[in-house]
Amino acid sequence: MNNRQLRLCLAFAVAILAPVISTADVPAHDTTERPAFNPANYAGGNGLSKANAVVLKIASDSAGIASEYVWVAHTYPGSKIVQQALSAWDHGKRYDILTVQNADQSTVALWFDITAMYK
């Protein structure tokens, strides 16, 4: 495993474990800065299909993965990510597919074009 693959695996682990932490576990005085939703980090569509994938404009592995979670939290309040899958290369593009469970317990698969993370 090369250094880039290791960083990507670690970023995935952090992104998957982050939603497990309950806000009850965070002290009231916690002032940790959390990433805010920034529409400039995204392009493309609504993520409901590969053709309408949300395009991440962030080149960093860890920041790119974190921005997926920020987008989901902003677009689907009260949801949680239950699965994450990385696609194979497809015509020069790479996708991350997140399965999200909404507050009403329905699920949706969201497509993110993460090609910029590999440039």
Secondary structure, DSSP 4 states (H G I P E B T S, - for coil): --HHHHHHHHHHHHHHHGGGS-GGGS-TT--PPPPPP-GGGEEE--SSSSTTPEEE----HHHHHHHHHHHHHHHSTT-EEEEEEEPPPBTTB-EEEEEEE-TTS-EEEEEEE-GGGG-
